[in-house]
Structure formats: structure tokens, C-alpha cells
Amino acid sequence: MPYTKRNIDNGYEFNVQPEKAPSIAKILLPLLIIPLLLIMCSGPIVVITSTVIIGAIIYFMQKSTKYTLHRQPSSFTVTSDKITKQGNDYNKEDIHRIIIRNHVDEEYVFISNYQSYHNPASTAGALKLRQQLINVSYRVDIECGGYPTTLAGGINEPTAYALLSDISKVLDYKIS
């Protein structure tokens, strides 16, 4: 279960575990098999250097903000008059809206004919990786005073809508 809901005094405590991000290595390594085989036919220095470079690329890509942003376990409490997260109270009357966002899907991706023509496998791999990352990068935010606060992130779309629904029921908000 991506999140649990526990009944407390006059509300609920939510504990949310983020979904696992897709593995870059699983997508990139099959695309690199032929270049890796060609490199292995070279000398040992080229093999070691190439292995270190490819490993560093995969490591730093997985440490980028697209992979780590909002992808931490979270816990918050919702009562009929407020939401509390990390000791901060957000009163019901101060909350402008509760919204579902996706930080990966908010960006535009341009693929030129040049890239599609010359690198179809790498372009397809990048798009597959992006789609897998989009699927597990939803978050539920509240907005108070013009500032968003993330309640839970790194979750899939059905989990985000379930959280939105549960939070709205406790606060007696109408979902529109």
C-alpha cells in the first residue's frame, strides 16, 4: 500500500511511501551493448575509462532532481480544521486549494527530426524513461498564502487522487 491512514483524535494521520523511480541502467545498458562490445575490442585503458564514464553518467542522472525531488516518505495529519506537516499548521480557512502536480510532466520536450532520424534507439529509450518517471512523480500540494507545500510526493496518479479524496473528505471540501 503506497499510503496508510490511521484514525487519531478528530482526524487522520497519513503516512506515504514514494514509489520506486525507474532504473536508468535498465534502459540505457541495452542501448549501449554494441558500443560496449566495440570498446571491449580496444585496449584495457579504453575499457576501464569507458566503464567509469558510463557508470558516472548513470550515477549522476539518478541523483538529478528529476529522480529525487519530492521522493521522500512523508507523514502529515488532517483534522476537520487544519493540516499539520512537520510541526507546521495549515488552517482550513487559509488553504486556497489542494492540487495534484507532476514536476516531470510540467516540462516541454522537443524532439527534432535530426535526433529522431539519427538516434532512434536512444530517443525511444529517453522517452520510455521519461514516461516511466512521469508515472511515479505525482505529488499532492496545498497552497496557502500563494506558496505551495508538498504533502506527499513520488507517488503514482491513482494514489495521488486517493489522497486528494481522503484529505478533502476530512476537511469537508468539495472536489471539482
C-alpha positions as CSV (number, residue, x, y, z in Angstrom):
1,M,0.0,0.0,0.0
2,P,1.5,3.3,-1.0
3,Y,0.0,5.1,1.9
4,T,-1.7,4.3,5.2
5,K,-4.4,6.2,7.0
6,R,-4.7,6.0,10.8
7,N,-7.6,7.4,12.8
8,I,-6.5,9.8,15.5
9,D,-8.4,12.1,17.9
10,N,-10.6,14.1,15.4
11,G,-8.8,13.3,12.2
12,Y,-6.4,11.1,10.4
13,E,-2.6,10.6,10.2
14,F,-1.4,9.8,6.7
15,N,2.0,8.0,6.1
16,V,3.0,8.0,2.4
17,Q,5.8,5.9,0.9
18,P,7.0,7.1,-2.5
19,E,7.1,4.8,-5.5
20,K,10.4,3.5,-6.7
21,A,11.9,5.6,-9.5
22,P,12.7,3.7,-12.8
23,S,16.2,2.5,-13.2
24,I,18.3,4.4,-15.8
25,A,20.7,1.5,-16.1
26,K,17.9,-1.0,-17.2
27,I,17.0,1.3,-20.1
28,L,20.4,2.7,-21.1
29,L,22.5,-0.5,-20.9
30,P,20.7,-2.4,-23.6
31,L,21.2,0.6,-25.9
32,L,24.9,0.6,-25.2
33,I,25.6,-3.1,-25.8
34,I,27.0,-2.7,-29.3
35,P,29.2,0.4,-28.4
36,L,30.4,-1.5,-25.3
37,L,31.3,-4.5,-27.4
38,L,33.3,-2.3,-29.8
39,I,35.0,-0.6,-26.8
40,M,35.9,-4.0,-25.3
41,C,37.8,-4.9,-28.5
42,S,40.0,-1.9,-27.8
43,G,42.8,-1.9,-25.1
44,P,42.2,-2.2,-21.4
45,I,42.6,1.5,-20.7
46,V,39.8,2.4,-23.1
47,V,37.6,-0.3,-21.5
48,I,38.2,1.0,-18.0
49,T,37.8,4.6,-18.9
50,S,34.6,4.0,-20.8
51,T,33.2,1.9,-17.9
52,V,33.9,4.7,-15.5
53,I,32.4,7.3,-17.7
54,I,29.2,5.3,-18.4
55,G,28.9,4.5,-14.7
56,A,29.3,8.1,-13.7
57,I,26.7,9.2,-16.2
58,I,24.2,6.7,-14.9
59,Y,25.0,7.6,-11.2
60,F,24.7,11.4,-11.8
61,M,21.5,11.0,-13.8
62,Q,19.9,9.1,-11.0
63,K,21.0,11.7,-8.5
64,S,19.4,14.5,-10.6
65,T,16.4,16.4,-9.2
66,K,14.0,14.7,-11.6
67,Y,14.7,11.5,-9.6
68,T,15.0,12.8,-6.1
69,L,12.6,15.8,-6.0
70,H,9.6,15.1,-3.7
71,R,10.6,11.4,-3.4
72,Q,10.8,11.1,0.4
73,P,8.5,9.3,2.8
74,S,6.1,11.8,4.3
75,S,3.7,11.9,7.3
76,F,1.0,14.5,7.9
77,T,-2.2,14.9,10.0
78,V,-5.5,16.1,8.7
79,T,-8.3,17.2,11.0
80,S,-11.6,18.9,10.2
81,D,-10.0,22.4,10.7
82,K,-6.3,22.0,9.7
83,I,-3.5,20.1,8.1
84,T,-0.3,19.6,10.1
85,K,3.0,18.6,8.5
86,Q,6.4,18.7,10.2
87,G,5.0,20.8,13.0
88,N,3.6,23.4,10.7
89,D,-0.2,24.0,10.9
90,Y,-2.2,25.0,7.8
91,N,-5.7,26.1,8.8
92,K,-8.6,25.1,6.7
93,E,-9.6,28.7,6.0
94,D,-6.1,29.6,4.9
95,I,-5.8,26.8,2.3
96,H,-6.6,28.1,-1.2
97,R,-6.6,24.7,-2.9
98,I,-5.4,21.2,-2.8
99,I,-3.8,20.2,-6.1
100,I,-2.1,17.3,-7.8
101,R,1.0,18.1,-9.7
102,N,3.7,16.3,-11.6
103,H,7.1,18.0,-11.7
104,V,8.4,15.9,-14.6
105,D,5.3,16.3,-16.8
106,E,5.2,20.1,-16.4
107,E,8.1,20.5,-18.8
108,Y,8.1,20.6,-22.6
109,V,10.1,18.0,-24.6
110,F,11.2,18.9,-28.1
111,I,12.5,16.2,-30.4
112,S,13.8,17.3,-33.8
113,N,13.7,15.2,-36.9
114,Y,17.5,15.2,-36.7
115,Q,17.5,13.4,-33.4
116,S,14.8,11.0,-34.4
117,Y,16.5,10.2,-37.6
118,H,20.0,9.7,-36.3
119,N,19.3,8.3,-32.8
120,P,16.0,6.4,-32.9
121,A,17.0,3.9,-30.2
122,S,18.4,6.5,-27.8
123,T,15.4,8.8,-28.4
124,A,13.0,6.0,-27.8
125,G,14.9,5.0,-24.6
126,A,14.9,8.5,-23.3
127,L,11.1,8.8,-23.9
128,K,10.4,5.5,-22.3
129,L,12.5,6.5,-19.2
130,R,10.7,9.9,-19.1
131,Q,7.2,8.2,-19.3
132,Q,8.2,5.8,-16.5
133,L,9.4,8.7,-14.4
134,I,6.2,10.7,-15.1
135,N,4.1,7.7,-13.8
136,V,5.7,7.9,-10.4
137,S,6.3,11.6,-10.0
138,Y,2.9,12.8,-8.9
139,R,2.5,14.8,-5.7
140,V,-0.3,16.4,-3.6
141,D,0.3,20.0,-2.7
142,I,-1.7,22.5,-0.6
143,E,-1.5,26.2,-1.4
144,C,-1.6,28.7,1.4
145,G,-0.7,32.4,1.1
146,G,0.5,31.9,-2.5
147,Y,3.0,29.2,-1.5
148,P,2.7,25.5,-2.3
149,T,3.6,22.9,0.3
150,T,4.0,19.3,-0.7
151,L,2.1,16.9,1.5
152,A,3.3,13.7,-0.4
153,G,5.3,13.1,-3.5
154,G,6.9,10.5,-5.7
155,I,3.6,8.7,-6.0
156,N,1.5,7.4,-8.9
157,E,-1.6,9.0,-10.2
158,P,-4.2,6.8,-8.5
159,T,-2.5,7.2,-5.2
160,A,-2.5,11.0,-5.6
161,Y,-6.2,11.0,-6.4
162,A,-7.0,8.7,-3.4
163,L,-5.0,11.0,-1.1
164,L,-6.7,14.1,-2.5
165,S,-10.1,12.4,-2.0
166,D,-9.4,11.3,1.6
167,I,-8.0,14.8,2.6
168,S,-10.9,16.5,1.0
169,K,-13.4,14.3,2.9
170,V,-11.8,15.1,6.3
171,L,-11.7,18.8,5.5
172,D,-15.2,18.7,4.1
173,Y,-14.1,20.2,0.8
174,K,-15.9,19.5,-2.5
175,I,-13.8,18.0,-5.2
176,S,-14.3,19.8,-8.5
